Every structure is written in C-alpha cells, then in structure tokens.
Amino acid sequence: MIRYTLKCANGHQFDGWFASGEAFDTQCAKGLVACAICGSNAVTKSLMAPSVQSTRKAEPPQGGESPPAPPALTSPANEVEAAMAKLRAHIEKNSDYVGEDFAREARAMHDGEAPERAIHGEANLEEARALMEDGIGILPLPFRSGRKTN
C-alpha cells in the first residue's frame, strides 16, 4: 500500500491509500478518485516527503527536558475535521444512542407509541429506505458512532 497526499482543483488537500502508483493512475482515469471535502474529480498527487524511519537512536535532549509529544492522531487536521468533531460531540451530547434499534425507535416515535426525543444509531439501507417511504424524517450522519462495537 502507498499513501499519497492528494490535491483537488479547488486546493483541498487530503490523503488516499492505493495498492500501487498504477492503481492510483487507473482509478483517477476512471473518475473514481474524488476530493474528500468538495467531491471534485480533478485530483492530482501533491508534493510530499517520504516517510522514512531512521535506524539511529535519537539523541537525548540537553537539560533533561523531554522532547515534544507528536500530535495526537485523533486531533482534527483541518477546519473541516474540527467542524465534524464539533458536530459529532453536539449530536452525542444532545441525543440518545439507540444502536441497531434505530429504525424501530424512529417508527415507534412516529406512530406515537414512544415519546419523541432526539436519537441516533444504525440502520441498514432497507430500514432507512422504508422509514423515508413512510414519511419518517431521518438523516444519515457523516460519521460512525464511537459506541458501535465489532
């Protein structure tokens, strides 16, 4: 696998993983590579430095100070990721997680069999389609719940 830093025609940068350089070229030619931010298919590889591990041990810092910690992998990398993290925190704080019972709970609220409240959870495509066809308002979230387990 190879990781490329990609850039769209609108200047957005994002990462993509590909089996090989040829796989990237093939997918890009077929229009299968799109910007993760705006959806543009005009994507090119951006300049990037290779990730190389040093075989030498790092010198201990002078004065007994610890080296600065690397940035956390869970920290937002840009404004879009920060906004998504804020949205996720708001939804999780202000709604009940109902897991795989989402479709049943949404239908029960719609039918007046359960008190109305804000919920979030999982639904498969058939369940989601049936809810929408029955006029039950749902919205797919742009992230997976952190509560779901394997």
ABEGO torsion letter per residue (X at the ends): XBBBBBBBAAGBBBBBBBABAAAAAAAAAAGABBBAAAGBABBBBBBBBBBBBBABBBBBBBGGBBBBBBBBAABBABAAAAAAAAAAAAAAAABBBAEAAAAAAAAAAAAGABBBBBBBEBBBAAAAAAAAAAGBBBBBBABBBAABBX
